[in-house]
Amino acid sequence: MKSFLQKYLWLIGMAIGAVGALFVWFCLPHQSQIDEMWWLVVKFAIFFAAVIGISFFPNKLKVGYLLAILPFFPFLMMIIPRASFYGIFGTLNTPAQGEMYTNLYLLCYPLIIMSVAFAHRIGGGKPGQSIKICVVGILMIFSGLLDLSFDIANGRALQETLDYAYHIIVLVGRPLTYKEGVVFCLVHFVVIAIVIALPLDKWLVQIGLVEETEADAADKEVKTATRKVTA
């Protein structure tokens, strides 16, 4: 039993957290008022299961830093589009609209990116990998992925043009059609793939910003862990 938990506790926690999150989203009311105590108990239990899944997740994967990028997808495709919808239409033509934009896009999301990269770094990650996490996170929001997801996340009919993608409008001079936005987004993901493939840590060693021993340390740990697993 002990050996089983050592191997699969992270997976059990992740599974309970994922199923529980779906239960909370689809079966419990979306409100701030707590009408039943068991709602709170269930939410805490699900949160704790997810914490266990994260805390015991295998951390010796060779390209494990790429998993740190995965949370950016639900943020950009569900959470932030929904927050934007209520923020935009709830504060339309008021000073609060600018405050909402500033807090959500200039503070919240960048801090999420940097928090993930910082956690990766203090957990033993390489400098180049932390840089890649940040660069990929920024490229994702500028790719138009959020704008393409805006109507879908909020249950609205797809608009013909991306009128609210101001960062794209200032770049190309006009709102893109939805199909053009898809192409624009896919091009960014090609750029993201190129960024991930760049040997940043080797370059940092070559220009003297990183000691070669530090750059090799993580690779040695991964190789040692791999040998133990396959032995």
Backbone as a ProteinNet text record, in pm:
[ID]
protein_1_A
[PRIMARY]
MKSFLQKYLWLIGMAIGAVGALFVWFCLPHQSQIDEMWWLVVKFAIFFAAVIGISFFPNKLKVGYLLAILPFFPFLMMIIPRASFYGIFGTLNTPAQGEMYTNLYLLCYPLIIMSVAFAHRIGGGKPGQSIKICVVGILMIFSGLLDLSFDIANGRALQETLDYAYHIIVLVGRPLTYKEGVVFCLVHFVVIAIVIALPLDKWLVQIGLVEETEADAADKEVKTATRKVTA
[TERTIARY]
82.7	0	86.1	194	283.7	347.5	392	453.7	353.2	229	124	99.1	90.4	66.6	183.5	304.9	422	419.3	367.7	364.7	243.3	128.4	4.6	-75.3	-22.9	-96	-123.3	-25.5	-42.6	-156.8	-165.5	-268.2	-406.8	-415.6	-543.4	-590.3	-497	-531.6	-575.6	-503.3	-537.9	-676	-703.4	-831	-947.6	-932.4	-1039.2	-1057.5	-945.3	-952.9	-1021.9	-990.2	-1050.1	-1200	-1237.2	-1380.1	-1455.8	-1393.1	-1456.1	-1477.6	-1379.7	-1393	-1511.8	-1530.4	-1645.4	-1776.5	-1775.8	-1895.5	-1931.5	-1831	-1855.1	-1907.4	-1847.9	-1884.2	-2025.1	-2059.5	-2187.1	-2301.1	-2270.4	-2375.1	-2403	-2310.3	-2331.9	-2362.2	-2443.7	-2479.7	-2359.3	-2356.8	-2250.4	-2293.7	-2261.2	-2301.4	-2205	-2200.9	-2113.1	-2175.8	-2308.5	-2377.9	-2365	-2339	-2327.1	-2454.1	-2541.1	-2668.8	-2658.1	-2562.8	-2547.2	-2401.3	-2377.9	-2242.6	-2165.3	-2236.4	-2167.2	-2104.9	-2158.7	-2095.4	-1950.9	-1932.4	-1800	-1707.9	-1762.2	-1683.5	-1637	-1727.1	-1693.1	-1587.2	-1602.4	-1505.2	-1367.2	-1360.2	-1231	-1169.1	-1250.6	-1200.8	-1143.5	-1212.7	-1166.2	-1037	-1032.7	-911.2	-793	-816.1	-709	-660.7	-752.7	-714.8	-626.3	-663.2	-583.1	-444.5	-439.1	-310.2	-221.4	-279.1	-204	-151.6	-237.9	-196.4	-79.7	-82.7	25	152.4	136	250.6	329.4	261.7	329.1	350.3	326.5	342.3	488.3	514.4	653.4	727.1	842.2	912.6	1050.2	1070.2	1199	1186.5	1082.2	1062.3	1157.9	1212.4	1313.8	1261.5	1139.1	1079.2	960.1	973.7	864.2	825.3	921.1	889.9	778	759.6	652.9	515.1	505.7	377.8	337.2	436.4	405.4	327.6	331.5	262.7	113.7	78.8	-58.7	-163.9	-138.9	-243.1	-277.9	-188.7	-218.5	-338.6	-361.9	-472.3	-608.9	-639.7	-771	-783.9	-671.6	-679.3	-719.7	-657	-681	-806	-850.4	-962.9	-1094.3	-1088.9	-1211.3	-1218	-1122.3	-1132.6	-1126.3	-1021.4	-1006.1	-1112	-1148.2	-1257.1	-1387.9	-1421.2	-1544.6	-1534.6	-1417.8	-1396.8	-1402.2	-1347.1	-1349.3	-1491.5	-1570.7	-1709	-1787.4	-1782.2	-1856.7	-1794.4	-1661.6	-1594.7	-1626.2	-1622.8	-1647.4	-1792.6	-1887.7	-2028.1	-2084.5	-2016.5	-2061.8	-2006.4	-1900.3	-1836.6	-1829	-1907	-1899.4	-1913.6	-1820.1	-1820.5	-1809.4	-1741.1	-1713.7	-1564.1	-1511.1	-1368.6	-1330.8	-1428.8	-1400.1	-1357.9	-1397.8	-1360.1	-1208.8	-1146.9	-1002	-932.2	-989.4	-931.7	-939.2	-1054	-1069.8	-962.8	-944.9	-846.1	-706.1	-672.2	-538.1	-511	-607	-586.4	-580.9	-664.5	-673	-558.3	-530.1	-433.8	-292.2	-279.3	-145.3	-89.9	-176.4	-130.1	-153.5	-279.4	-314.2	-243.2	-264.7	-207.5	-54.6	10.2	157.5	211	142.7	187.7	167.9	63.3	44.1	162.3	198.6	310.9	438.9	469	594.2	594.9	477.5	469.6	502.1	449.7	477.1	625.5	681.8	823.6	912.6	874.6	952.7	948.7	828.8	815.5	901.5	904.1	987.3	1135	1175.6	1316	1361.6	1284.5	1327.2	1312.6	1241.5	1232	1344.9	1441	1556.9	1559.6	1465.6	1461.1	1573.2	1604.9	1711.3	1663.1	1754.4	1716.9	1649	1702.3	1645.1	1504.3	1476.7	1342.2	1243.9	1286.6	1200.4	1171.9	1272.8	1253.3	1151.2	1163.4	1071.1	926.5	907	772.4	709.9	789.5	738.4	710.6	803.2	788.1	667.7	653.4	540	408.2	405.4	284.5	241.9	338.9	307.8	267	336.5	299.9	158.6	118.3	-15.6	-123.9	-103.7	-208	-209.4	-93.5	-88.9	-126.1	-139	-172	-317.1	-400.4	-542.7	-622.6	-558.3	-628.6	-742.7	-717.4	-821.2	-937	-905.8	-1010	-1094.3	-1029.6	-1102.5	-1192.6	-1152.1	-1227.8	-1336.2	-1335.7	-1422.7	-1570.5	-1619.5	-1761.5	-1794.6	-1703.9	-1727.6	-1737.8	-1644.1	-1642.3	-1766.3	-1826.3	-1942.4	-2074.8	-2071.1	-2193.9	-2260.7	-2180.3	-2235.5	-2208.3	-2286.7	-2262	-2128.8	-2055.3	-1926.1	-1944.1	-1865.4	-1870.1	-1788.3	-1824.3	-1753.3	-1613	-1595	-1463.7	-1423.4	-1292.6	-1239.5	-1224.1	-1336.7	-1337.7	-1267.2	-1258.3	-1198.6	-1050.3	-995.3	-853.1	-768.5	-761.1	-695.2	-545.5	-482.3	-340	-315.2	-416.2	-404.6	-438.4	-539.9	-581	-467.3	-396.5	-287.7	-171.4	-165.5	-56.4	-85.9	-210.1	-243.5	-327.4	-375.9	-448.9	-599.2	-651.7	-796.7	-830	-959.6	-1000.4	-990.3	-940.3	-934	-1068.9	-1098.6	-1214.4	-1180.4	-1281.6	-1257	-1159.8	-1178.7	-1090.5	-947.9	-933.2	-800	-736.6	-822.3	-773.7	-720.3	-785.6	-738.2	-599.5	-581.8	-451.3	-346.2	-382.8	-293.6	-248.7	-342.6	-313.4	-220.3	-248	-166.2	-22.2	-5.1	130.6	206.1	136.8	200.2	242.7	163.1	199.3	317.7	337.6	460.2	579.9	562.8	668.8	695.7	590.4	605	686.4	658.2	733.7	881.1	909.6	1048.6	1116.5	1045.2	1099.9	1132.6	1042.8	1065.4	1187.5	1209.7	1321.2	1456.7	1456.8	1583.2	1667.9	1798.7	1887.6	1931.5	1836.8	1866.3	1971.2	1961.3	2054.1	2197.8	2215	2349.3	2402.6	2314.8	2356.5	2394.8	2318.6	2348.3	2482.9	2517.3	2649.2	2758.4	2734.5	2835	2866	2766	2790.8	2828.2	2839.3	2889.7	2789.7	2661.2	2560.2	2523	2555.4	2524.3	2646.9	2675.6	2784.3	2745	2839.5	2810	2763.6	2816	2775.2	2627.2	2577.8	2435.9	2349.7	2394.3	2317.3	2310.4	2418.4	2422.2	2354.3	2338.3	2286.7	2148.8	2058.2	1921.9	1920.5	2005	2010.8	2060.1	2158.5	2211.1	2106.6	2027	1921.6	1817.2	1782.5	1683	1734.6	1861.8	1920	1925.7	1962.7	1970.1	1832.5	1730.9	1595.1	1543.1	1577.5	1534.9	1594.1	1723.1	1788.5	1721.9	1684.3	1620.1	1485.1	1411.8	1279.3	1287.7	1385.8	1398.4	1472.3	1540.5	1617.2	1524.8
-121.3	0	126.3	122.1	236.9	265.4	158.1	173.1	226.4	178.9	223.9	373.4	419.3	561.9	646.8	596.4	670.7	693.1	596	605.1	681.2	661.8	709.4	810.4	855.4	952.2	1079.6	1122.6	1244.7	1228.1	1109	1083.5	1077.5	1015.9	1010.1	1150.8	1231.9	1369.4	1449.9	1436.1	1507.5	1466.5	1335.4	1284.4	1336.5	1330.6	1380.3	1530.6	1602.4	1746.5	1782.5	1708.8	1737.4	1708.2	1590.3	1553.4	1646.9	1678.6	1768.5	1907.3	1956.2	2088.4	2092.7	1984.5	1976.7	1974.7	1902.7	1896.3	2034.6	2106.1	2240.1	2333.1	2323.6	2416.3	2390	2263.3	2231.1	2199.8	2163.1	2117.7	2211.9	2300.2	2393.4	2532.7	2609.9	2743.6	2837.8	2925.6	3025.1	3151	3154.4	3267.6	3280.6	3399.9	3423	3375.6	3373.9	3330	3179.4	3133.6	2991.3	2946.5	2876.4	2833.4	2702.5	2617.5	2486.7	2468.9	2422.2	2403	2299.4	2197.4	2092.3	2144.5	2254.3	2314	2351	2415.4	2460.1	2341.7	2238.9	2119.2	2051.6	2037.6	1974.3	2054.7	2185.2	2270.6	2260.9	2258.5	2245.6	2108	2004.6	1868.8	1857.9	1916.3	1913.4	1992.3	2108.1	2189.6	2114.4	2047.5	1972.6	1858.4	1790.4	1681.8	1735.5	1851.9	1912.1	1951	2001.9	2038	1914	1801.3	1675.8	1634.9	1645.6	1609.6	1692.5	1822.3	1911.6	1885.8	1869	1857.1	1728.2	1621.3	1493.6	1460.4	1558.7	1537.1	1504	1404.5	1370.1	1492.2	1525.4	1648.2	1622.3	1501.4	1470.2	1446.5	1501.3	1485.8	1576	1527.6	1602.4	1735.7	1737.1	1862.3	1899.3	1871.8	1897.7	2044	2133.8	2277.1	2317	2240.3	2271.6	2253.7	2166.3	2146.6	2272.3	2355.8	2479.9	2576.5	2555.3	2642.6	2607.2	2482.5	2435.1	2520.5	2569.9	2651.9	2779.7	2826	2947.9	2928.5	2804.2	2778.3	2801.6	2740.5	2772.3	2918.4	2982.3	3124	3205.2	3177.1	3257.5	3216.8	3093.2	3045.3	3038.4	3055.4	3048.5	3157.6	3157.8	3243.8	3391.9	3432.7	3575.1	3622.4	3543.4	3589.2	3614	3528.9	3547.5	3669	3685	3802.8	3929.9	3923.2	4038	4073	3970.4	3992.5	4071.8	4024.1	4092.5	4226.8	4235.1	4362.1	4466.3	4424.5	4518.1	4567.9	4473.7	4513.6	4565.3	4534.9	4586.4	4724.8	4763.6	4893.8	4978.7	4942.9	5008.1	5160.1	5229.2	5376.6	5441.5	5373.7	5430.6	5420.2	5500.1	5488.8	5350.5	5277.2	5143.8	5046.7	5074.5	4985.5	4985.2	5103.2	5112.4	5046.3	5060.4	4997.9	4845.5	4795.8	4652.1	4598.8	4668.4	4625.9	4625.4	4731.9	4744.4	4632.7	4606.1	4504.3	4363.2	4337.1	4201.7	4170	4263.7	4235	4284.7	4388.9	4443.3	4400	4346.1	4300.1	4150	4106.7	3968.8	3866.6	3874.9	3772.9	3775.3	3892	3892.3	3834.2	3861.1	3806.6	3655.1	3605.9	3460.9	3398.2	3457.3	3406.3	3406.7	3519.6	3532.2	3445.1	3424.5	3337.2	3192.8	3148	3012.6	2998.2	3095.5	3090.1	3094.9	3176.8	3189.3	3059.3	2998.8	2871	2764.5	2765.3	2670.3	2693.6	2818.7	2851.7	2812.5	2850	2818.2	2669.4	2597.6	2453.3	2380.1	2455.3	2394	2406.1	2479	2493.9	2581.2	2562	2639	2780.1	2877.7	3015	3023.7	2952.5	2956.5	2902.4	2801.3	2745.4	2844.8	2916.2	3017.5	3130.9	3168	3271.2	3223.2	3097.5	3043	3043.2	3007	3006.4	3145	3248.5	3386.2	3430.6	3401.4	3443.2	3373.7	3244.2	3169.7	3224.6	3255.2	3310.6	3441.1	3528.7	3657	3636.6	3547.6	3520.8	3464.3	3386.2	3327.4	3434	3533.8	3635.6	3728.6	3751.5	3836.7	3760.4	3627.6	3547.3	3565.4	3618.2	3629.5	3510.4	3416.6	3299.7	3341	3439.5	3488.9	3550.5	3629.5	3696.6	3596.1	3488.8	3384.1	3305.4	3299	3222.4	3304.5	3436.1	3525.6	3488.6	3475.3	3444.8	3301.8	3207.9	3067.5	3050.8	3113	3100.5	3160	3258.8	3328.1	3286.7	3180.6	3127.5	3220.8	3301.1	3395.5	3346	3396.2	3364.6	3426.4	3356.2	3406.1	3534.1	3634.6	3759.7	3746.1	3822.1	3812.7	3871.3	3972.3	4036.2	4045.2	4051.2	4060.7	4207.7	4272.3	4417.2	4460.7	4369.6	4407.3	4370	4312.1	4274.1	4395.7	4491.8	4618.6	4601.5	4502.8	4480.8	4431.3	4364.7	4320.5	4435.8	4513.8	4627.2	4727.6	4757.9	4854.9	4799.1	4665.6	4601.8	4595	4556.4	4538.7	4652.7	4741.1	4858.6	4842.1	4723.5	4699.6	4574.4	4557.6	4433.2	4315.2	4202.5	4083	4011.7	3941.9	3853	3735	3658.1	3544.9	3445.5	3418.3	3323.5	3377.5	3506	3566.1	3558.3	3572.4	3562	3423.5	3320	3183	3165.7	3217.4	3209.1	3287.1	3406	3490.2	3414.6	3345	3268.3	3151	3077.8	2961.8	3001.5	3115.8	3164.9	3188.8	3243.3	3266.2	3135.5	3030.2	2902.7	2837.8	2870.5	2828.7	2899.3	3029.1	3105.6	3049.3	3010.5	2950.9	2822.1	2739	2614.4	2643.3	2748.7	2787.1	2833.3	2913.2	2961.2	2843.6	2746.6	2629.4	2550.7	2546.4	2467.8	2537.8	2667	2740	2690.1	2669.8	2625.5	2743.3	2807.9	2929.5	2907.3	2795.6	2773.3	2755.7	2692.9	2681	2817.9	2902.1	3037.1	3118.3	3101.1	3174.1	3133.1	3005.2	2957.9	3020.1	3023.5	3074.6	3222	3301.5	3444.3	3475.6	3369.6	3387.4	3428.7	3420.3	3458.8	3343.8	3222	3104	3014.4	2960.7	2865.3	2733.4	2670	2545.5	2437.7	2440.5	2340.9	2354	2478.6	2500.2	2451.3	2476.9	2436.2	2284.6	2214.1	2068.9	1998.7	2070.4	2006.3	1944.9	2021.8	1972.2	1851.3	1853.8	1741.4	1615.2	1630.1	1514.9	1455.7	1543.2	1494.8	1415.8	1467.2	1398.9	1262.5	1255.1	1128.5	1028.1	1074.4	985.3	930.8	1019.7	976.8	877.7	901.6	812.2	674.1	667.9	538.3	462.8	535.9	470.5	411.3	486.2	441.6	318.9	318.2	208.9	89	108.5	-2.1	-108.7
0	0	0	79.2	86.7	-48.3	-114.4	-246.5	-347.8	-338.2	-429.7	-413.5	-288.3	-263	-309.4	-291.3	-336.7	-487.1	-559.3	-705.1	-758.3	-691.6	-753.1	-670.1	-556.3	-476.2	-554.7	-635.5	-715.2	-815.5	-873.8	-974.9	-911.3	-793.3	-721.6	-686.5	-634.5	-599.8	-720.9	-832.2	-954.9	-1005.5	-1002.4	-1053.5	-969.6	-836.3	-748.9	-768.3	-780.7	-801.4	-931.7	-1039.6	-1170.6	-1171.6	-1121.9	-1117.8	-1023.9	-911.3	-815.4	-870.9	-948	-1008.7	-1103.7	-1181	-1271.4	-1192.6	-1079.2	-995	-941.3	-890.6	-836.4	-944.8	-1063.6	-1171.2	-1223.5	-1241.1	-1306	-1208.1	-1084.7	-993.2	-876.7	-844.3	-734.3	-789.2	-718.6	-768.4	-770.7	-871.1	-883.4	-807.2	-679.8	-596.4	-479.8	-420.8	-306.2	-176	-169.9	-48.5	-30.4	92.8	123.5	195.7	124	180.7	258.5	220.1	284.2	326.2	449.9	499.7	418.2	366.3	292.7	163.2	108.1	-8.9	23.6	138.2	178.6	206.2	272.2	302.5	173.8	78.7	-49.1	-123.7	-126.2	-196.8	-134.4	-1.1	66.2	39.5	39.8	14.4	-127	-223.3	-361.8	-375.6	-311.3	-315.4	-254.5	-140.9	-75.3	-164.3	-232.5	-323.4	-436.1	-490.3	-597	-544.6	-421.1	-360.3	-347.3	-305.6	-295.6	-432.8	-534.8	-670.5	-718.7	-689.9	-731.6	-650	-519.1	-429.4	-450.7	-491.9	-511.9	-660.2	-745.9	-890.8	-922.1	-1009.5	-1045.2	-1101.1	-1042.1	-1082	-1141.6	-1193.1	-1254.3	-1404.4	-1464.5	-1607.9	-1683.9	-1793.5	-1867.4	-1918.3	-1968.3	-2017.4	-1929.6	-1801.1	-1709	-1699	-1729.7	-1719.7	-1816	-1923.1	-2018	-1954.2	-1853.1	-1784	-1708.3	-1672.9	-1602.2	-1690.6	-1821.2	-1916.2	-1927	-1893.9	-1912.8	-1841.7	-1717.9	-1652.9	-1728.7	-1817.4	-1892.3	-1984.1	-2029.9	-2122.4	-2057.2	-1940.4	-1880.1	-1839	-1800.9	-1767.4	-1889.6	-2004.4	-2124.6	-2200.5	-2183.7	-2262.8	-2184.8	-2051.7	-1973.3	-1865.5	-1773.2	-1655	-1690.4	-1761.9	-1794.5	-1894.9	-1998.3	-2086.3	-2011.5	-1914.8	-1839.3	-1747.3	-1683.5	-1599.1	-1683	-1804.1	-1894.5	-1935.4	-1963.4	-2008	-1903.5	-1778.8	-1673.2	-1640.1	-1653.2	-1627.5	-1733.6	-1860.6	-1971.3	-1969.2	-1963.9	-1975	-1842.7	-1733.3	-1604.7	-1573.7	-1646.5	-1619.8	-1746.6	-1847.9	-1978.5	-1966.7	-2031.8	-2036.8	-1898.7	-1807.7	-1675.7	-1648.3	-1554	-1519.5	-1468.7	-1414.1	-1361.5	-1470.9	-1596.9	-1706.3	-1725.1	-1720.5	-1731.5	-1614.6	-1494.2	-1375.8	-1387.2	-1438.3	-1456.2	-1552.1	-1663.7	-1762.6	-1702.7	-1631.4	-1573.9	-1474.5	-1386.6	-1284	-1342.2	-1442.1	-1496.8	-1591.2	-1683.7	-1789.4	-1760.6	-1682.8	-1655.9	-1520.7	-1433.8	-1302.9	-1283.7	-1292.9	-1259.9	-1348.9	-1480.7	-1568.9	-1571.3	-1584.2	-1577.4	-1446.4	-1334.2	-1206	-1199.9	-1266	-1273.9	-1347.9	-1461.3	-1540.1	-1458.2	-1395	-1320.7	-1195.5	-1134.3	-1017.2	-1055	-1168.4	-1215.9	-1248.4	-1318.5	-1354.9	-1230.9	-1133.1	-1010.4	-930.4	-922.8	-852.4	-919.8	-1052.8	-1126.2	-1095.4	-1091.5	-1067.6	-927.6	-824	-687.9	-658.4	-745.7	-731.8	-801.5	-856.1	-920.6	-1071.1	-1128.8	-1274.4	-1327.9	-1453.4	-1517.8	-1551.6	-1558.9	-1594.8	-1731.1	-1829.4	-1964.1	-1967.9	-1886.8	-1881.2	-1820.9	-1716.2	-1654.5	-1752.6	-1830.7	-1933.3	-2036.1	-2078	-2177.3	-2125.8	-1998.2	-1940.9	-1952	-1918.7	-1924.5	-2067.5	-2157.9	-2297.5	-2361.3	-2335.5	-2390.8	-2335.6	-2206.2	-2146.1	-2210.3	-2238.8	-2303.1	-2448.5	-2519.1	-2658.6	-2668.5	-2569.5	-2572.3	-2562.4	-2475.6	-2462.5	-2583.2	-2644.9	-2763.1	-2890.1	-2880.3	-2997.9	-3041.7	-2953.2	-2984.4	-2934.5	-2864.5	-2812.1	-2719.7	-2635.4	-2544.8	-2623.3	-2724.2	-2803.5	-2881.1	-2930	-3000.9	-2905.4	-2778.1	-2679	-2610.5	-2628.6	-2552.7	-2565.3	-2687.5	-2708	-2667	-2695.5	-2660.9	-2509.9	-2435.5	-2289	-2225.3	-2292.3	-2234.9	-2298.8	-2380.2	-2438.8	-2537.7	-2606.3	-2704.4	-2845.7	-2940.5	-3081.1	-3123.3	-3207.5	-3252.7	-3333.9	-3303.5	-3378.2	-3506.7	-3607.2	-3735.2	-3727.8	-3643.2	-3630.4	-3483.3	-3460.2	-3324	-3287.1	-3258.2	-3237.1	-3108.9	-3010.5	-2882.8	-2873.1	-2979.6	-2977.9	-3016.6	-2924.8	-2955.9	-2984	-2921.1	-2945	-3087.6	-3146.6	-3286	-3380.1	-3344.3	-3427.9	-3444.9	-3335.9	-3344	-3426.4	-3437.3	-3512.2	-3661.7	-3696.8	-3838.2	-3894	-3809.3	-3856	-3867.5	-3834.8	-3843.1	-3764	-3729.9	-3663.2	-3760.4	-3713	-3795.2	-3795.1	-3903.6	-3901.2	-3811	-3774	-3684.2	-3748.4	-3877.7	-3946.9	-3953.7	-3978.8	-3979.6	-3840.8	-3737.7	-3600.7	-3570	-3623.4	-3603.5	-3664.9	-3786.8	-3853.3	-3773.6	-3728.9	-3648.1	-3523.3	-3459.5	-3339.2	-3369.1	-3475.8	-3511.1	-3543.3	-3608	-3636.8	-3506.5	-3407.9	-3277.6	-3212.3	-3230.7	-3169.8	-3241.7	-3367.4	-3436.1	-3372.6	-3346.5	-3280.3	-3140.7	-3070.4	-2937.6	-2944.2	-3044.6	-3061.9	-3085.4	-3162	-3188.5	-3059.8	-2980.5	-2853.1	-2761.1	-2752.1	-2666.9	-2713	-2845.1	-2899.5	-2885.9	-2856.5	-2847.9	-2730.6	-2752	-2642.4	-2555.5	-2489.5	-2413.8	-2305.7	-2233	-2123.5	-2173.5	-2288.8	-2346.8	-2386	-2440.7	-2477.5	-2354	-2244.8	-2122.3	-2064.5	-2081.8	-2037.8	-2124.8	-2254.7	-2348.5	-2326.8	-2288.3	-2267.8	-2122.3	-2040.7	-1905.4	-1800.4	-1830.1	-1730.9	-1637.8	-1676.7	-1597	-1591.5	-1472.9	-1459.5	-1524.5	-1590.7	-1660.2	-1562.9	-1439.8	-1340.7	-1306.3	-1299.9	-1270.7	-1385.1	-1506.7	-1623.1	-1634.6	-1590.2	-1601.2	-1484.9	-1372.5	-1250.7	-1271.6	-1331.5	-1352.1	-1444.6	-1550.3	-1642.9	-1572.7	-1483.8	-1411.6	-1319.2	-1255.1	-1166.3	-1244.1	-1362.6	-1446.5	-1489.8	-1532.9	-1578.1	-1464.3	-1343.2	-1227	-1192.6	-1194.7	-1162.7	-1266.3	-1392.6	-1500.3	-1484.4	-1447.5	-1425.3	-1312.4	-1203.7	-1089.9	-1127.5	-1212.2	-1253.7	-1343	-1434.5	-1531.2	-1473	-1357	-1297.3	-1238.3
[MASK]
+++++++++++++++++++++++++++++++++++++++++++++++++++++++++++++++++++++++++++++++++++++++++++++++++++++++++++++++++++++++++++++++++++++++++++++++++++++++++++++++++++++++++++++++++++++++++++++++++++++++++++++++++++++++++++++++++++++++

